[in-house]
Amino acid sequence: MADRYLSLVNSGPGAAVAGRLGLPRPAVLRRYRPGEPALPGPVLLGGANAGLSELLVGAGYEVRGADADDARWGALVFDATGLSAPEQLAELRAFLAGPVRRLAPSGRVLLISRLPDGEDPVVDATRQAVTGIVRSLAKELRAGATANLVQLTADAGVADAEGPVRFFLSGRSAYVDGQLVEVGPGAGRPDDWDQPLAGKVALVTGAARGIGAAIAEVLARDGAIVVAADLPAAGDALAKVANRVGGTALQLDIAAPDAAGTVTGYFEQRYGHLNGGGVDIVVHNAGITRDKLLANMKPEQWDSVIAVNLAAQLRINAALLDTGCLRTGGRVVGLASTSGIAGNRGQTNYAASKAGVIGMVRSYAPRFAERQAAINAVAPGFIDTDMTRAMPALTREVARRLASLQQAGQPVDVAEAVAFLSQPGGVTGQVLRVCGQNMIGA
């Protein structure tokens, strides 16, 4: 759905009027397109640099170690793993203060730090302070630039962060802003970063339209063999998506009592000739809303949302583990929502289901790790879809401007985050918000 205001203020006359009146001027975001440069300029690198320079150069970035008054930076990257006392935070301020003024449109600020571990209050306070810097700076940046943070666990090295570093610096993370991702050790890396999911078998539920269709397209673009699933009533639209991505369609009601058995049986039979059978990636995208104030909500409106959005994911995940249908190194991604983090008026049922998804991935992460697998969640904010198109125009317009990036996200933005979490790497039990960073609250 087109954002007419965004188009207007990025035209010559519209930009001039918006400037005179002090109106919001959201930027056209730089999104990923194969073959285009990863960044709009070189990377300025600062901090401890414990192998980070080698990682960036190996990934194809132009890296420089000193600022220049005439430089137009594509990204500012700071290795904060060496910061251990509050007074050292001034090093980070000094690194950012000048160059951030010359950050290119849709540029990136990325910090790498250590996760607080409870060993030393001074060290932990310093590490936690870095999160405040990132989240606040993200709200100060303009022209589509973003700021994010990678936090390494005590046993992880900078090399383990290659996947998140590539994601956050690229156009794949266009609508991810002010966010933190924890990274643990190992868990491998793609053989080909242009096709990181090559040969993987992926299931995407709710794939007939909107975000689900975008997820199927991006996973296929990245090399996955996609099984697109949705209700029988969406059969025609589902078939079109499956044909478009070169995959197969699976008609499935995930809330049905036998859905988990249908899923495991399908993959064990259909893909038994590939790596011992089963599935590599499962994306729980299917979901519904039945919005009402709690006082007016009927039992069936409550029950249906919990059944589809949460209970179905729990049953399918249990079956994936119990039957061994999820292959070693597999990835599961559940769709949560910022409503499950901050709540939303008229959505107690929906917020409960999406908060439940967050609890599910955190609890399941250790069990998945036993199989060298991972489970994570993506929490979209306001995304332009058929669902939001039905909102009153004024409500929709206000909601678009309440993010730091001053616009709604696109289905592809959620899909890119899902594809990132579907890759090999040390990210598990995490919730990645794709919300353009809410200006107020969580």
Secondary structure, 3 states (H helix, E strand, C coil): CCCHHHHHHCCHHHHHHHHHHCCCCCCCCCCCCCCCCCCCCCEEEEECCCCHHHHHHHCCCCEECCCCCCCCEEEEEEECCCCCCHHHHHHHHHHHHCHHHHEEEEEEEEEEEECCCCCCHHHHHHHHHHHHHHHHHHCCCCCCCEEEEEEECCCCCHHHHHHHHHHHHCHHHCCCCCCEEEECCCCCCCCCCCCCCCCCEEEEECCCCHHHHHHHHHHHHCCCEEEEEECHHHHHHHHHHHHHCCCEEEECCCCCCCHHHHHHHHHHHHCCCCCCCCEEEEEECCCCCCCCCHHHCCHHHHHHHHHHHHHHHHHHHHHHHHHCCEEEEEEEEEECCCHHHHCCCCCHHHHHHHHHHHHHHHHHHHHHHCCCCEEEEEEECCECCHHHHCCCHHHHHHHHHCECCCCCECHHHHHHHHHHHCCCCCCCCCEEEECCCECCCC
